[in-house]
Amino acid sequence: MSKPDIDHVSGTETTGHEWDGIRELNTPLPRWWVGLFYLCIIWAIGYWIVMPAWPGITGYTHGILNRSQRDVVTAEVDALKAARHARETELAHASLQQIQSNPDLLQFAMAAGRTTFADNCAACHGAGGQGGHGYPNLNDDVWLWGGTLADIEHTITVGVRSTDPNTRQSQMPAFGRDGILKPEQIDDLTEYVVHISGRAANAPAVARAAKLFADNCAACHGPAGKGNQEMGAPNLTDNDWLYGPTRADIRDQIWNGRGGVMPTWAGRLSPEEIKALAVYVHSMGGGE
């Protein structure tokens, strides 16, 4: 039997391997580490036997406990639905006005509407309903299609310029892009809109644009530019601007005639969810 090779610096036996003059020490692993390693192996084998673990061609091994996280989640969701069923039934049969006059039902509708809003509406309107460029602010008292509970519920149900056959529908002509008006006429109309919104504007341009506005814009926005909720035409005399308040923003809107799309939520949300969402949006600060 050969004599063990001992490293003279550490006094530890080597494995006999050497690379470029460096010898490998034969240092055993700590007993606690080895024990923990084997314990993990035993635990893994036990887990494979007890819990679902191995995939197969048509399924998977279910284990002795036959426990499935999918079944657990399904059971929890079913339990939650059962707990909410009574309130949802009450919500389904109550009118919007009855919901508002019933504190308990209103609280349930607000909680459900808040969750539905966060999941489906916040991406466009903002987490707090503050809106953005091209997306209406739901916190003010400016409503293109009306801010009553019934109006809001209907808008959520059918959408705006959506695929629903009964969708809210309006169209601002592209006066510049389609060659309806000349560029200088659009410049004058821009000054006119700035003027009726209460800001300083070019007086000669305003005078020239008075007839242009009456001939091309008053049918929807009204003779005084106050808007028309039945047509979704905005009020041009306030300080709420969906696409921006600057002259460049207003001119661009007249030139291109933008019109956003709100999807129909009928079929995506249940009638109870739409009703709760309408109550929640109405409560955000500007409901009529």
N, C-alpha and C positions, 0 to 999 in steps of 0.2 A: 504494500500500500504506500502510495507516494505521500511525502510529507506535505501538510497544508502550507500554502503560500500566505504568509502573514505580511501585511503592509507595515513597514517599520515606523511610519509616522503615526498612524492611528492605532496600530496594534490589532486591526481587524483582519480576519481571513478574507482573501479575495476569491473571486469566482474563477480566476485563471485567465480571464479575458483581458486583453491589453490592446489599446489603440494609441498609436503615436506616443508611446511611453506612459500613457495614462491607464492605470489598472482599476478594474471595477471591484468595489467592495461588496462582499456578500453580507449585506445588512438585512436581517429579517424584518418583515412588516410588524408593526405593533399588534399585540394580541387583541386589543380592543377593536382595532380597525378590521382585522380578519374576522372577528366574531360578528361585527356589524355587517360586513359584506355577506357572510353566509346567512345572517338573519334576513337581509333584504331578498336574497334568493328564495328562502323559504316563504317569506311573505308574498312574493310575486307568484309563486306556484299556488299558494293558497287562494290568492285573489283570482287567478285564472279558473280555479275550480268553483269558487263561490259566486263570482260575479260574471256578467256577460263580458266576453273577452275576445274570442277568436273569430274572425270573419270566415265565412264559407262561400260556396258557390251560390246557394239560394237563401242564405241567412247567416246566422252567427250562433255561437254557443251561448246559451242563456244562463248557465251557471246554476248552482243549487238554489240560490235565492230567487232566481228569475226576476231580478230587479232591473228596471229600465228607466233611465232619467227622462226619456220621452214620455213614458207612462206617468211618471211623477208630475211632470209639467202639465200634461193633459188633465190629470186629476185636479191639480191646483186651479187651472183655468176653469174647469167645469164647476168647481166649488165656488169660485168667484162669480161666475155667471149665475149660479143658483142664488147666491147671496144678493145679487143685484136684480134678480128677476122681478121681484115685487115692485121695486122702485121704477124699473124700466117699463113695466106694464102700466103703472100709474102715470108715468111720463107720456107713454104712447096715447093714452086716452084723455089727457089734459090739454086744454088749449094753451096757447102761449101766455095769455093773460092770467089763466088759472095758475100756471107755473109761477109767475111773478108774485102772485098774491099768497102763495103757500110757502112759508119760510123753509120748511124741511125739503120740499120738492125742489125749490129754487136752489138750495145748497147742493143737492145731488146733481141738478142740471149744470150748475156752474162748475162742479168738479169734473163731470164728464166732458163738458164743453172745453174746459181748459186742456185736458189731455188730448182731445180730438184736434184742437187747434194746434197744439205743439207738434203733433204727429203729421198733420196734413197741410196746415196753412202758414206756419211760421217761416218756412223756407222762402216764401215770397213776401209776406206781410211783416216779417220780423217777429222775434220772440215776444215782444210786447205790443205787436200790432201797429208799430210806428210807421210801417211802410217804407218806401224808398222810391228811387227814380223809376217811374212807370208802374209802381205798385201803391194802391191807395193806403193812406193812413186811416186806421180804424179807430183812432183815439179822439179824433176831432168830430165836429158836427157837420161835416161836408159829406154828402152822400149823392153819388151820381144817379143811383137807382132807388133812392129812398131809404130812410133809416129806421122805419118802424120795424117791430118784430116780424110782422108778416112780410114786409119787403125784404128784409135780410134773409129770412128763411127761404123765400122764393129765389133770391139771387144765388144762394148756396146750392139750392136744388138744381136749377137749370143752368147755372153758369153764365158767363158773358162771352158771346161769340164762340160758343163751344159747339160740341157735336149734338147736343140735345135739340130736338126739333122745336122746343118752346124756349130756347135760350134767349137771354137778353141780347138784343141786337141793335147796334148803331154803327154808323160809319162816318168818320170825318173825311171829306174829300181831300185828296192830295192836290191842292190848288196849284202848286208850283210844278211838282213832278209830272203831273198829267197835262200841264199846259193850259189849265183853266183860266188862270190869271197870269199877268206879266210880272216879272221880278219887281219892278218898281211899284206895282199895285200891292204886292205882298209886303213890301217895305212900308207902304202907307198903312196897310191893315195892322201891321205890327205896332206901329205908333198908336193907332186907334185903340187896340186892346190894352196897351200900356196906359193910355189915357183913361179908359173907363175903369181900370183897376185902381185909379186914384193916384197915379204917379205922373210926374212931369213928362210931357211928350212934345214932339214937334207940332206946333199948332197948324201950320199949312197942311202937313201930312194928315193930321186928324180930320181937317175939313174935307180934304179930297177923298178920304176913306169912308166918310159917313154913308154915302150912297152904296159903296162897295159892300159895306157891312150889311146894310139893309137888304141888298139884293142877294147876297151869297151866304150870310151867316145868321141873320135874324130868324129864319125859319126854324132853326134848331135852338140857338142860344137865346132867342127872344129879342125884341127890339132894343131893350136896354142891356142885353148881354147877361141877364140874370140866370140863364140856364133853364133846363126843362128835364125834370127827373123821369118823366114818361118816356123820353127819348134817350136818356143817359147823357144829355148834353150838359157839360159843366158850366157853372157860374163863372163868368170872366171878370166879375167886379170884386171878388174877394181876393185874399192873398194865399189861396191854396192852389198850388200848381202841380199837377201830376207829373209833368215832364220838365219842370223847371221854370223859374220866374224871369230869367234874363231875356233881353231882347233877342239874343241868338236862339234861346230855347223856344220862345214864342214863334219866331220866324220859321224855325225848323219844323214846328208842329203844323203851322199853316202850309208850309211847302210840302211836307211828306204825309200829313194826315195820319199820324200813328193811332193805333187802336189795340190795346192789349187783349189777352185771352185769359179768362178764368174758367177752369174745367168745371163740368157738371159733376156734382157729387152724388147725384141720385144713382143708386146702384153700387156705388163705392162705399157709401155710408148708409147705415140704416136710418129710417125716418126718425127714430128716437135720437140717434146721434146728431142728425141735422138739426132737430129741434133744440137739443142741448147746446149745440154750437151757435145757433142763432141767439139764444139767450145770453151766452157768454160774450159774443161779439157786441150785442146790444149794450151790455154792461160796461164795455171798455171805455166809455166816456162820452160818446157822441150819439147815442141812440135817440131817435125822435119819439 
